[in-house]
Each structure stands twice: as C-alpha cells, then as structure tokens.
Amino acid sequence: VSVPRCCLHLDALLSEPAGSSGSTSVRGTQPKDLPSSRGHGLPWGSPRWLAQDSASSLPVASDEPAYIRLGDCHSPVSTSAGDALSEISLSSRGERSVLENAWLHSQDPAGTRRVQDALDEASDETREVALQEFHGRAVKAMRDPHANHVLQKCISIMAPTSLQFMVDELLERDGLATAVARHRYGGRIVQHLLKRCSASQVSGLAEALMQETVALACHSFGNFPVQHLLQFGTEEQRHRLAQTIVSNAETICRSKVGAGVVAAALEHASSEDRLSIAQTVMHVPGLLVELAQCRHGNTAVLRMLQVLDGQDSLQAHMGLAMGIATLRASRYGRVVAKHLEEKTLQMAVH
C-alpha cells in the first residue's frame, strides 16, 4: 500500500528539541523515502519534498492533504473543500438560528438587517418558519421602526397566501386598519399589501380604508395607501374613491397632501371619473390656482386641462390666467404658468 506524503503517525508524536521556545508542537515521522529537509532553509522536521527540487529552480509543492495513519487506513486531517463546507454549514445554521428568533432580532437596527439578509438566502420552508414568529405580532411589528422592514422584505419575496395573517390582524377590530394606515411605518405595510396581494385577499382592508377616504387623503401618511388603492384596486374601488373626491373636492384639494390623491385619481380612474373630478374643481372659484401651487397639485391641474375640452377648457384656462402672477411666484405654480404661456403663444401663432 502506497503511503501518501506527509503522513502523521499518532504513535510517534514527539516534543520539540531542547532549546526551542517553551511551547510544545506536534510533528510526524517522515516516510523513509522522503529525506530530511535540513540544509534547505525550512523548519526542522519538514519533509524534503517541500524543499527546492535539485533539478529545478522552482519549488516542489504537493496538492495532497495531510493524513493521519490509523492502522492500514489513512484519514485526511483537513482539506480546503472540507473547510469551505464547514463554513457553509456553520453559516446555514447561523442563518436558521436568526430566522427561528426573527421577532427578537428584528427589533434593533443590526438585527433587522441580519434577518433580512438571512431571508434572502433562506429556503421557502425556512422563510415560513421565520414568518411564524410574527403571527399575533403583525400589527406591533408594522409600527416598529426596525421590524417593519422585515415585514416589507417578507411581502416582497414570499407568496401572497403566506401574508394573509397580516391582513387578518389589521381587521381584528374596527378602526385598526385606518390607524395603521396613518402610521409612519405601518402605512408602508398597508401600501405593500395592497400592491402585492390579490383583490380578494385585501377586499376587507380596502373597504375599511374607503370608509375614511377623506380623512386619510388629507393625512401626511394616510394619503399614500389611498393612492395605492387608486393604482392597484379594482375598477369598482377606483370609481368609489373618485366619487368621494368629487363630493369632497374642496376639502381634499385644499389639503397640503390631498393633491397627491387627486393627481393619482386623474391618472388611474376611468375617463368619466377623471372628467367629473376636473369639472368639479374647475367650478369652485380660485380652487384651480390654489391647487396648482401645491406639490403634486400642479400635476393634477395639468391633467385636468388635458381632460377638459370646449367651453370647460376655455373657462379653466381663463381662471388660471387671472392668477398668473401668483403662479409665477410659486415654486410649483410656475410649472402651470409656463404651460399657460406656451398655450397663449401657440394660439397667437395660429
């Protein structure tokens, strides 16, 4: 039986010679066919095959792993591949440990990043284990400044059916869904659920939001879930939201953040509903000029001008022209003022 190079004999462990440092090291006996490396600039006890080959200027190295001789068997001490597999195994165990305690780790800045990274690498089965940690704690996690990011990650990478418990917990008591929708962090979760889940899954959530459309549309955070419902909701839901805007146009348009909801409705609602909104706003004296001076309101006004035609379009342009000085002095209004100037120039040319 051939003996691999650099065999270590368990029965021949020797201490270092006297004169060395106080530490003790282990060295193996050398196979008889491998002479000593003394005189080659290598540590005492190293085999000669590690020294420079006498016939070549290049050093000779072996790719074989070290072995421990156990009777007639040879067992590798370590290999690079083995080390890599061990690291992967340890890493996998570490990730699983993090996900099995996902709720605990998700509540601090460093832990929430670890959980999100582990979710990216985990299998679907392990992700489900992690998600179980949030059952019964979903609403609390939605409001947590760190845990909400883990829920957002789960929503983005997991099947919508796995997210049903979040919707159910939002509907456990009256007013909870809208309260979370107005929350700085919770509102983000509501938005992602409306975008990711099927219409049948979030029908109850959508209904709860539509019960307080006006209050949410005028809220600094609550307006975003309403915009998402206009974008991802059903045609029937869009129509109901548009009709609510028509009925409360003055209140919503004069809100600092309601202009974003109006702009979203003018983008995603049906053509009939868009026209209805534009005509309603146009007939309120000064409302177009006021809306044009708001962030997103200028976009809404420009979309209204595209929807209106005939006498309605002329009336809207005249109303805006009367407030041209105010629009020019406004950061957002000057966009509408520029449009009016270009429109006037085109009419003069023709």
Contacts in CASP RR format, 6 or more apart in sequence:
PFRMAT RR
TARGET T0000
AUTHOR 0000-0000-0000
METHOD contacts of the structure
MODEL  1
VSVPRCCLHLDALLSEPAGSSGSTSVRGTQPKDLPSSRGHGLPWGSPRWL
AQDSASSLPVASDEPAYIRLGDCHSPVSTSAGDALSEISLSSRGERSVLE
NAWLHSQDPAGTRRVQDALDEASDETREVALQEFHGRAVKAMRDPHANHV
LQKCISIMAPTSLQFMVDELLERDGLATAVARHRYGGRIVQHLLKRCSAS
QVSGLAEALMQETVALACHSFGNFPVQHLLQFGTEEQRHRLAQTIVSNAE
TICRSKVGAGVVAAALEHASSEDRLSIAQTVMHVPGLLVELAQCRHGNTA
VLRMLQVLDGQDSLQAHMGLAMGIATLRASRYGRVVAKHLEEKTLQMAVH
1 72 0 8 1.000
3 31 0 8 1.000
3 69 0 8 1.000
3 74 0 8 1.000
4 64 0 8 1.000
4 67 0 8 1.000
4 74 0 8 1.000
5 31 0 8 1.000
5 34 0 8 1.000
5 47 0 8 1.000
5 49 0 8 1.000
5 62 0 8 1.000
5 64 0 8 1.000
6 47 0 8 1.000
6 62 0 8 1.000
6 64 0 8 1.000
6 66 0 8 1.000
6 67 0 8 1.000
7 28 0 8 1.000
7 29 0 8 1.000
7 31 0 8 1.000
7 67 0 8 1.000
7 68 0 8 1.000
7 69 0 8 1.000
7 74 0 8 1.000
8 26 0 8 1.000
8 28 0 8 1.000
8 66 0 8 1.000
8 67 0 8 1.000
8 68 0 8 1.000
8 69 0 8 1.000
8 77 0 8 1.000
9 28 0 8 1.000
9 29 0 8 1.000
9 69 0 8 1.000
10 68 0 8 1.000
10 69 0 8 1.000
10 70 0 8 1.000
12 28 0 8 1.000
12 29 0 8 1.000
13 26 0 8 1.000
13 27 0 8 1.000
13 28 0 8 1.000
14 27 0 8 1.000
14 28 0 8 1.000
15 24 0 8 1.000
15 25 0 8 1.000
16 23 0 8 1.000
16 24 0 8 1.000
16 25 0 8 1.000
16 27 0 8 1.000
17 44 0 8 1.000
27 45 0 8 1.000
28 45 0 8 1.000
30 36 0 8 1.000
30 45 0 8 1.000
30 47 0 8 1.000
31 47 0 8 1.000
34 47 0 8 1.000
34 48 0 8 1.000
34 49 0 8 1.000
35 48 0 8 1.000
36 45 0 8 1.000
36 47 0 8 1.000
36 48 0 8 1.000
37 43 0 8 1.000
37 45 0 8 1.000
37 46 0 8 1.000
37 47 0 8 1.000
37 48 0 8 1.000
37 50 0 8 1.000
37 51 0 8 1.000
38 44 0 8 1.000
38 45 0 8 1.000
40 48 0 8 1.000
40 51 0 8 1.000
40 52 0 8 1.000
41 51 0 8 1.000
42 50 0 8 1.000
42 51 0 8 1.000
49 60 0 8 1.000
49 62 0 8 1.000
50 59 0 8 1.000
50 60 0 8 1.000
50 61 0 8 1.000
50 62 0 8 1.000
51 59 0 8 1.000
51 60 0 8 1.000
52 58 0 8 1.000
52 59 0 8 1.000
52 60 0 8 1.000
53 59 0 8 1.000
53 60 0 8 1.000
65 76 0 8 1.000
65 77 0 8 1.000
65 78 0 8 1.000
65 79 0 8 1.000
66 76 0 8 1.000
66 77 0 8 1.000
66 78 0 8 1.000
67 74 0 8 1.000
67 75 0 8 1.000
67 76 0 8 1.000
67 77 0 8 1.000
68 74 0 8 1.000
68 75 0 8 1.000
68 77 0 8 1.000
94 118 0 8 1.000
95 118 0 8 1.000
95 121 0 8 1.000
95 122 0 8 1.000
95 126 0 8 1.000
96 118 0 8 1.000
96 122 0 8 1.000
96 126 0 8 1.000
96 129 0 8 1.000
98 105 0 8 1.000
98 111 0 8 1.000
98 114 0 8 1.000
98 115 0 8 1.000
98 118 0 8 1.000
99 115 0 8 1.000
99 118 0 8 1.000
99 119 0 8 1.000
99 122 0 8 1.000
99 126 0 8 1.000
99 127 0 8 1.000
99 129 0 8 1.000
99 130 0 8 1.000
99 133 0 8 1.000
100 129 0 8 1.000
100 130 0 8 1.000
100 133 0 8 1.000
101 133 0 8 1.000
102 115 0 8 1.000
102 130 0 8 1.000
102 131 0 8 1.000
102 133 0 8 1.000
102 134 0 8 1.000
102 150 0 8 1.000
103 133 0 8 1.000
103 134 0 8 1.000
103 137 0 8 1.000
103 141 0 8 1.000
103 147 0 8 1.000
105 111 0 8 1.000
105 112 0 8 1.000
105 114 0 8 1.000
105 115 0 8 1.000
106 112 0 8 1.000
106 115 0 8 1.000
106 141 0 8 1.000
106 144 0 8 1.000
106 146 0 8 1.000
106 147 0 8 1.000
106 149 0 8 1.000
106 150 0 8 1.000
107 144 0 8 1.000
107 146 0 8 1.000
107 147 0 8 1.000
108 146 0 8 1.000
109 146 0 8 1.000
111 146 0 8 1.000
112 146 0 8 1.000
112 147 0 8 1.000
112 149 0 8 1.000
112 150 0 8 1.000
115 130 0 8 1.000
115 150 0 8 1.000
115 153 0 8 1.000
116 149 0 8 1.000
116 150 0 8 1.000
116 153 0 8 1.000
118 130 0 8 1.000
119 127 0 8 1.000
119 130 0 8 1.000
119 150 0 8 1.000
119 153 0 8 1.000
119 154 0 8 1.000
119 157 0 8 1.000
120 153 0 8 1.000
120 157 0 8 1.000
122 130 0 8 1.000
124 158 0 8 1.000
127 154 0 8 1.000
127 157 0 8 1.000
127 158 0 8 1.000
127 162 0 8 1.000
128 158 0 8 1.000
128 162 0 8 1.000
130 154 0 8 1.000
131 154 0 8 1.000
131 158 0 8 1.000
131 162 0 8 1.000
134 141 0 8 1.000
134 147 0 8 1.000
134 150 0 8 1.000
134 151 0 8 1.000
134 154 0 8 1.000
134 165 0 8 1.000
134 166 0 8 1.000
135 165 0 8 1.000
136 165 0 8 1.000
136 169 0 8 1.000
138 151 0 8 1.000
138 165 0 8 1.000
138 166 0 8 1.000
138 169 0 8 1.000
138 170 0 8 1.000
139 169 0 8 1.000
139 170 0 8 1.000
139 172 0 8 1.000
139 176 0 8 1.000
139 180 0 8 1.000
140 147 0 8 1.000
141 147 0 8 1.000
141 148 0 8 1.000
141 150 0 8 1.000
141 151 0 8 1.000
142 148 0 8 1.000
142 151 0 8 1.000
142 166 0 8 1.000
142 180 0 8 1.000
142 183 0 8 1.000
142 185 0 8 1.000
142 186 0 8 1.000
142 187 0 8 1.000
142 189 0 8 1.000
143 180 0 8 1.000
143 183 0 8 1.000
143 185 0 8 1.000
143 186 0 8 1.000
144 185 0 8 1.000
145 185 0 8 1.000
148 185 0 8 1.000
148 186 0 8 1.000
148 188 0 8 1.000
148 189 0 8 1.000
151 166 0 8 1.000
151 189 0 8 1.000
152 188 0 8 1.000
152 189 0 8 1.000
152 192 0 8 1.000
154 162 0 8 1.000
154 163 0 8 1.000
155 163 0 8 1.000
155 166 0 8 1.000
155 189 0 8 1.000
155 192 0 8 1.000
155 193 0 8 1.000
155 196 0 8 1.000
156 192 0 8 1.000
156 196 0 8 1.000
160 196 0 8 1.000
160 197 0 8 1.000
160 198 0 8 1.000
160 201 0 8 1.000
163 193 0 8 1.000
163 196 0 8 1.000
163 197 0 8 1.000
163 201 0 8 1.000
164 197 0 8 1.000
164 201 0 8 1.000
166 189 0 8 1.000
166 193 0 8 1.000
167 193 0 8 1.000
167 197 0 8 1.000
167 201 0 8 1.000
167 202 0 8 1.000
167 204 0 8 1.000
167 205 0 8 1.000
170 176 0 8 1.000
170 177 0 8 1.000
170 180 0 8 1.000
170 190 0 8 1.000
170 205 0 8 1.000
170 208 0 8 1.000
171 177 0 8 1.000
171 204 0 8 1.000
171 205 0 8 1.000
171 208 0 8 1.000
175 208 0 8 1.000
177 190 0 8 1.000
177 205 0 8 1.000
177 208 0 8 1.000
177 209 0 8 1.000
178 208 0 8 1.000
178 209 0 8 1.000
178 211 0 8 1.000
178 212 0 8 1.000
178 215 0 8 1.000
178 216 0 8 1.000
180 186 0 8 1.000
180 187 0 8 1.000
180 189 0 8 1.000
180 190 0 8 1.000
181 187 0 8 1.000
181 190 0 8 1.000
181 209 0 8 1.000
181 216 0 8 1.000
181 221 0 8 1.000
181 222 0 8 1.000
181 225 0 8 1.000
182 216 0 8 1.000
182 219 0 8 1.000
182 221 0 8 1.000
182 222 0 8 1.000
183 221 0 8 1.000
184 221 0 8 1.000
187 221 0 8 1.000
187 222 0 8 1.000
187 224 0 8 1.000
187 225 0 8 1.000
190 205 0 8 1.000
190 209 0 8 1.000
190 225 0 8 1.000
190 228 0 8 1.000
191 224 0 8 1.000
191 225 0 8 1.000
191 228 0 8 1.000
193 202 0 8 1.000
193 205 0 8 1.000
194 202 0 8 1.000
194 205 0 8 1.000
194 206 0 8 1.000
194 225 0 8 1.000
194 228 0 8 1.000
194 229 0 8 1.000
194 232 0 8 1.000
194 233 0 8 1.000
195 228 0 8 1.000
195 231 0 8 1.000
195 232 0 8 1.000
199 206 0 8 1.000
199 233 0 8 1.000
199 234 0 8 1.000
206 229 0 8 1.000
206 233 0 8 1.000
206 237 0 8 1.000
209 216 0 8 1.000
209 225 0 8 1.000
209 226 0 8 1.000
209 229 0 8 1.000
210 229 0 8 1.000
210 237 0 8 1.000
210 240 0 8 1.000
210 241 0 8 1.000
210 244 0 8 1.000
213 226 0 8 1.000
213 241 0 8 1.000
213 244 0 8 1.000
213 245 0 8 1.000
214 244 0 8 1.000
214 248 0 8 1.000
214 251 0 8 1.000
214 252 0 8 1.000
216 222 0 8 1.000
216 223 0 8 1.000
216 225 0 8 1.000
216 226 0 8 1.000
217 223 0 8 1.000
217 226 0 8 1.000
217 245 0 8 1.000
217 252 0 8 1.000
217 255 0 8 1.000
217 257 0 8 1.000
217 258 0 8 1.000
217 261 0 8 1.000
218 251 0 8 1.000
218 252 0 8 1.000
218 255 0 8 1.000
218 257 0 8 1.000
218 258 0 8 1.000
219 257 0 8 1.000
220 256 0 8 1.000
220 257 0 8 1.000
223 257 0 8 1.000
223 258 0 8 1.000
223 260 0 8 1.000
223 261 0 8 1.000
226 241 0 8 1.000
226 261 0 8 1.000
226 264 0 8 1.000
227 260 0 8 1.000
227 261 0 8 1.000
227 264 0 8 1.000
229 237 0 8 1.000
229 238 0 8 1.000
229 241 0 8 1.000
230 238 0 8 1.000
230 241 0 8 1.000
230 261 0 8 1.000
230 264 0 8 1.000
230 265 0 8 1.000
230 267 0 8 1.000
230 268 0 8 1.000
230 269 0 8 1.000
231 264 0 8 1.000
231 267 0 8 1.000
231 268 0 8 1.000
235 270 0 8 1.000
238 265 0 8 1.000
238 268 0 8 1.000
238 269 0 8 1.000
238 270 0 8 1.000
238 273 0 8 1.000
239 269 0 8 1.000
239 270 0 8 1.000
239 273 0 8 1.000
241 265 0 8 1.000
241 269 0 8 1.000
242 265 0 8 1.000
242 269 0 8 1.000
242 270 0 8 1.000
242 273 0 8 1.000
242 274 0 8 1.000
242 276 0 8 1.000
242 277 0 8 1.000
243 273 0 8 1.000
243 276 0 8 1.000
245 252 0 8 1.000
245 261 0 8 1.000
245 262 0 8 1.000
245 265 0 8 1.000
245 277 0 8 1.000
246 273 0 8 1.000
246 276 0 8 1.000
246 277 0 8 1.000
246 280 0 8 1.000
249 262 0 8 1.000
249 277 0 8 1.000
249 280 0 8 1.000
249 281 0 8 1.000
249 284 0 8 1.000
249 287 0 8 1.000
250 284 0 8 1.000
250 287 0 8 1.000
252 258 0 8 1.000
252 261 0 8 1.000
252 262 0 8 1.000
253 259 0 8 1.000
253 262 0 8 1.000
253 281 0 8 1.000
253 284 0 8 1.000
253 287 0 8 1.000
253 290 0 8 1.000
253 291 0 8 1.000
254 287 0 8 1.000
254 290 0 8 1.000
256 294 0 8 1.000
258 294 0 8 1.000
258 296 0 8 1.000
259 291 0 8 1.000
259 294 0 8 1.000
259 295 0 8 1.000
259 296 0 8 1.000
259 297 0 8 1.000
259 300 0 8 1.000
260 295 0 8 1.000
260 296 0 8 1.000
260 297 0 8 1.000
260 299 0 8 1.000
260 300 0 8 1.000
262 277 0 8 1.000
262 281 0 8 1.000
262 291 0 8 1.000
262 296 0 8 1.000
262 297 0 8 1.000
262 300 0 8 1.000
263 296 0 8 1.000
263 297 0 8 1.000
263 299 0 8 1.000
263 300 0 8 1.000
263 303 0 8 1.000
265 273 0 8 1.000
265 274 0 8 1.000
265 277 0 8 1.000
266 274 0 8 1.000
266 277 0 8 1.000
266 278 0 8 1.000
266 300 0 8 1.000
266 303 0 8 1.000
266 304 0 8 1.000
266 307 0 8 1.000
267 303 0 8 1.000
269 277 0 8 1.000
271 307 0 8 1.000
274 303 0 8 1.000
274 307 0 8 1.000
275 307 0 8 1.000
275 308 0 8 1.000
277 304 0 8 1.000
278 303 0 8 1.000
278 304 0 8 1.000
278 307 0 8 1.000
278 308 0 8 1.000
278 312 0 8 1.000
278 316 0 8 1.000
279 308 0 8 1.000
279 312 0 8 1.000
281 287 0 8 1.000
281 288 0 8 1.000
281 291 0 8 1.000
281 304 0 8 1.000
282 288 0 8 1.000
282 304 0 8 1.000
282 308 0 8 1.000
282 312 0 8 1.000
282 315 0 8 1.000
282 316 0 8 1.000
286 319 0 8 1.000
288 301 0 8 1.000
288 304 0 8 1.000
288 316 0 8 1.000
288 319 0 8 1.000
288 320 0 8 1.000
289 319 0 8 1.000
289 320 0 8 1.000
289 322 0 8 1.000
289 323 0 8 1.000
289 326 0 8 1.000
289 327 0 8 1.000
291 297 0 8 1.000
291 300 0 8 1.000
291 301 0 8 1.000
292 298 0 8 1.000
292 301 0 8 1.000
292 320 0 8 1.000
292 327 0 8 1.000
292 330 0 8 1.000
292 332 0 8 1.000
292 333 0 8 1.000
292 335 0 8 1.000
292 336 0 8 1.000
293 326 0 8 1.000
293 327 0 8 1.000
293 330 0 8 1.000
293 332 0 8 1.000
293 333 0 8 1.000
294 332 0 8 1.000
295 332 0 8 1.000
297 332 0 8 1.000
298 332 0 8 1.000
298 333 0 8 1.000
298 335 0 8 1.000
298 336 0 8 1.000
301 320 0 8 1.000
301 336 0 8 1.000
302 335 0 8 1.000
302 336 0 8 1.000
302 339 0 8 1.000
304 316 0 8 1.000
305 313 0 8 1.000
305 316 0 8 1.000
305 317 0 8 1.000
305 339 0 8 1.000
308 316 0 8 1.000
317 340 0 8 1.000
317 343 0 8 1.000
320 327 0 8 1.000
320 336 0 8 1.000
320 340 0 8 1.000
321 340 0 8 1.000
321 344 0 8 1.000
324 337 0 8 1.000
324 340 0 8 1.000
327 333 0 8 1.000
327 334 0 8 1.000
327 336 0 8 1.000
327 337 0 8 1.000
327 340 0 8 1.000
328 334 0 8 1.000
328 337 0 8 1.000
END
